[in-house]
């Protein structure tokens, strides 16, 4: 009996292990597959972030190279700075969202000539830069140490002193107006102020013109904002060129009325009224002359034939 009981117990244990093995195998298989999927997703995300970071770094490196070359080319044409600090700024837009009103700006401070006046003797690193926008607000972007310390100008080429990056937002009330290119440029163009302390400790400041090198790279770099007079002159030049080429026919000006002559109508009305009053006065004078002659004739005087 003991042997039979041991055999039955052994048989039941073997059956239980056989039935548990498929169940455990089915439970472990999805966990292994899920773990492998998570590892693959993590690797893909890490690789994608690494590629995005590399692309952004490459774009920013290319931006710095192109902007530096464009700023140097524009500022090299200046014989001297237009302010006593001897510096000039190069202002460009890296990006601009015309729908949301957000933008990223790049401002670079260059030493163009020797400081004079109140800024004479002030080191460039002791000069602070202030921005003021008419229709936008900005905040600086930390780029690390971008200051270029200079002790003496060795060449006449502009020397980079400082590079600033800003992210900004155009005011919502300014976004309601028609956003033409000229309006956008006016909203994102800052007034740059340089402030420092001279040798005696007095605070001195000056404004720097932003138009000396503005939008030479990035947004608006390929656009030109012209005044109404310049646009009219350009239109005249185009028509003149087409007339010389014979592509358009010459139309003698002043022989056709192309718009409704409001001024002519008003002038004609006044002319008719004036002529009417003059004619009425002349008619009354003739009547008075005839009446006077008849009155003299009745009195028997010879003066009725005299000309009045």
C-alpha positions in Angstrom: 0.0 0.0 0.0 2.8 2.4 0.8 4.4 1.6 -2.6 1.1 2.2 -4.4 0.5 5.5 -2.6 4.1 6.7 -3.5 3.5 5.8 -7.1 0.2 7.7 -7.2 1.8 10.8 -5.6 4.6 10.7 -8.1 2.2 10.4 -11.0 0.1 13.4 -9.8 3.2 15.6 -9.3 4.3 14.8 -12.9 0.9 15.7 -14.3 0.8 19.0 -12.3 4.2 20.1 -13.6 3.2 19.2 -17.1 0.1 21.4 -16.8 1.9 24.3 -15.1 4.7 24.5 -17.8 2.5 25.8 -20.7 0.9 28.3 -18.3 4.2 29.7 -17.1 5.6 29.7 -20.6 2.6 31.7 -21.8 3.0 34.2 -19.0 6.7 34.7 -19.5 6.6 35.1 -23.3 4.6 38.4 -23.4 6.8 39.9 -20.6 10.0 39.2 -22.6 8.4 40.6 -25.8 7.2 43.8 -23.9 10.7 44.3 -22.4 12.3 44.0 -25.8 9.8 46.5 -27.3 10.5 49.0 -24.5 14.2 48.7 -25.1 13.8 49.3 -28.8 11.5 52.3 -28.2 14.0 53.8 -25.7 16.9 53.3 -28.2 14.8 54.9 -31.0 13.9 57.9 -28.8 17.5 58.4 -27.6 18.7 58.2 -31.2 16.0 60.6 -32.4 16.9 63.1 -29.6 20.6 62.7 -30.5 19.9 63.4 -34.2 17.7 66.4 -33.4 20.3 67.9 -31.1 23.0 67.3 -33.7 20.8 69.0 -36.4 20.1 72.0 -34.2 23.8 72.4 -33.3 24.6 72.2 -37.0 22.0 74.8 -37.9 23.2 77.1 -35.2 26.8 76.7 -36.2 25.9 77.5 -39.8 23.9 80.5 -38.6 26.8 81.8 -36.6 29.1 81.5 -39.5 26.8 83.1 -42.0 25.8 85.9 -39.7 29.4 86.7 -38.7 30.4 87.0 -42.4 27.3 89.1 -43.3 27.9 91.4 -40.3 31.6 91.8 -41.0 30.8 92.6 -44.7 28.2 95.3 -43.8 30.1 96.9 -41.0 33.4 97.0 -42.9 31.9 99.7 -45.1 31.7 102.1 -42.1 34.6 104.4 -41.7 33.8 105.2 -38.1 31.0 104.6 -35.6 28.1 107.0 -35.4 28.3 107.2 -31.6 31.0 108.0 -29.1 31.4 104.4 -27.9 33.0 103.5 -31.2 30.7 100.4 -31.5 28.0 99.3 -34.0 25.4 96.6 -33.7 24.4 93.9 -36.2 20.8 92.8 -35.7 19.2 89.8 -37.4 16.2 87.5 -36.9 16.8 83.8 -36.7 13.1 82.9 -36.9 9.7 84.7 -37.0 6.2 83.3 -36.6 3.8 85.8 -38.2 0.8 84.0 -36.8 1.8 83.7 -33.2 4.0 86.8 -33.2 7.0 85.0 -31.7 10.6 85.6 -32.9 14.2 84.9 -32.1 16.7 87.7 -32.5 20.5 87.8 -32.8 22.3 90.9 -31.7 26.0 91.3 -32.1 28.1 94.2 -30.8 31.2 95.2 -32.8 34.0 97.6 -32.2 34.3 99.7 -35.3 36.4 102.7 -34.3 38.2 104.1 -31.3 35.9 105.4 -28.5 35.9 109.1 -27.9 34.1 111.7 -25.7 32.4 110.3 -22.7 33.2 106.7 -23.6 36.9 107.2 -24.0 38.9 104.9 -21.7 35.9 102.6 -20.9 36.7 98.9 -21.5 34.3 97.2 -23.8 33.5 94.5 -21.2 32.2 97.2 -18.8 29.6 98.5 -21.3 26.1 97.1 -20.9 23.6 96.8 -23.7 19.9 97.7 -23.4 17.0 97.0 -25.8 13.7 98.8 -26.1 10.9 97.6 -28.5 8.0 99.7 -29.5 5.6 96.8 -30.0 7.2 93.7 -28.5 8.9 92.3 -25.4 12.0 90.0 -25.3 14.0 87.9 -22.9 17.6 86.8 -23.3 18.7 83.3 -24.1 21.7 82.0 -22.2 24.4 81.0 -24.6 27.3 80.8 -22.1 30.3 83.0 -22.3 30.1 84.8 -25.7 32.2 87.8 -24.7 35.2 88.5 -26.9 37.8 90.5 -24.9 39.8 93.0 -26.9 42.7 95.1 -25.7 43.8 96.9 -28.9 42.6 97.1 -32.4 45.2 95.7 -34.7 43.3 96.1 -38.0 40.6 98.4 -39.4 38.1 95.4 -39.6 35.3 95.4 -37.0 35.9 93.3 -33.9 33.2 91.2 -32.3 32.7 92.2 -28.7 29.5 90.4 -27.6 26.8 88.2 -29.0 23.2 88.1 -27.6 20.3 85.9 -28.4 16.7 86.9 -27.5 13.3 85.3 -27.8 10.5 87.8 -28.1 6.7 88.1 -28.5 4.9 90.8 -30.5 2.2 92.5 -28.5 -1.3 91.1 -29.1 -2.8 94.5 -29.8 -0.2 95.1 -32.5 -1.1 91.8 -34.2 -4.6 93.2 -35.0 -3.4 95.6 -37.7 -2.5 94.4 -41.2 0.9 92.7 -40.8 2.9 93.9 -43.8 6.6 93.5 -44.1 7.3 97.1 -43.2 5.0 96.9 -40.1 6.7 93.7 -38.9 10.2 95.2 -39.3 9.2 98.3 -37.3 7.8 96.1 -34.5 10.8 93.8 -34.1 13.5 96.5 -34.6 14.8 97.6 -31.2 16.4 100.8 -29.9 19.8 99.9 -28.7 21.3 101.8 -25.7 24.9 101.4 -24.4 25.6 102.3 -20.8 28.9 102.5 -19.0 30.9 104.3 -16.3 33.8 106.6 -17.1 37.0 107.1 -15.2 35.4 109.4 -12.6 32.5 107.0 -12.0 29.8 108.9 -13.9 27.2 106.9 -15.8 27.2 107.6 -19.5 24.9 106.3 -22.2 24.4 106.6 -25.9 22.1 105.2 -28.5 23.4 103.0 -31.3 21.9 103.0 -34.7 20.3 99.6 -35.6 20.2 100.4 -39.3 23.9 100.2 -39.9 23.7 96.4 -40.2 20.2 95.1 -39.8 18.6 92.0 -41.3 21.7 91.1 -43.3 21.0 87.4 -42.6 17.9 85.3 -41.9 14.5 86.8 -41.9 14.1 89.9 -44.2 17.6 89.6 -45.5 16.3 89.2 -49.0 13.6 91.8 -48.8 13.8 95.6 -49.4 11.4 98.0 -47.8 11.0 101.1 -50.1 9.2 104.3 -49.5 6.2 105.5 -51.6 8.5 107.8 -53.6 10.9 104.9 -54.3 8.1 102.6 -55.4 6.8 105.3 -57.7 10.2 105.9 -59.2 10.6 102.2 -59.7 7.2 102.0 -61.5 8.3 104.9 -63.8 11.5 103.2 -64.6 9.7 100.0 -65.5 7.3 101.7 -67.8 10.1 103.7 -69.4 12.0 100.4 -70.1 8.9 98.8 -71.5 8.3 101.8 -73.8 11.9 101.6 -75.1 11.4 97.9 -75.7 8.1 98.4 -77.5 6.2 96.0 -75.3 3.6 98.6 -74.3 2.0 101.4 -76.5 2.6 105.0 -75.7 -0.5 106.7 -74.4 -0.6 110.5 -74.6 -1.6 111.7 -71.1 -4.4 114.1 -70.5 -6.6 113.2 -73.4 -8.9 110.8 -71.6 -10.7 111.0 -68.3 -9.9 107.8 -66.6 -11.7 108.5 -63.3 -15.0 110.3 -62.4 -14.2 114.1 -62.6 -15.4 115.2 -59.1 -13.4 118.3 -59.2 -14.5 119.2 -62.7 -18.1 118.8 -61.7 -17.7 121.1 -58.6 -15.8 123.7 -60.6 -18.4 123.7 -63.3 -21.2 124.3 -60.8 -19.4 127.2 -59.3 -18.6 128.5 -62.8 -22.3 128.3 -63.8 -23.4 130.1 -60.6 -20.8 132.9 -61.1 -21.6 133.4 -64.8 -25.3 133.5 -63.8 -24.8 136.2 -61.2 -22.6 138.2 -63.6 -25.2 137.9 -66.4 -28.0 138.9 -64.0 -26.1 142.0 -63.0 -25.4 143.0 -66.5 -29.1 142.6 -67.4 -30.1 144.8 -64.5 -27.6 147.5 -65.5 -29.0 147.6 -69.1 -32.5 147.9 -67.7 -31.5 150.7 -65.4 -29.8 152.5 -68.3 -32.9 152.3 -70.5 -35.1 153.5 -67.6 -32.8 156.5 -67.0 -32.9 157.5 -70.7 -36.7 157.3 -70.7 -36.9 159.3 -67.6 -34.7 162.1 -69.0 -36.6 162.1 -72.3 -39.8 162.8 -70.4 -38.2 165.7 -68.7 -37.3 167.2 -72.1 -33.5 167.3 -71.5 -31.0 166.5 -74.1 -28.9 164.5 -71.8 -30.9 161.4 -72.6 -28.7 160.7 -75.6 -25.5 160.8 -73.6 -23.8 157.4 -73.0 -23.9 156.2 -69.5 
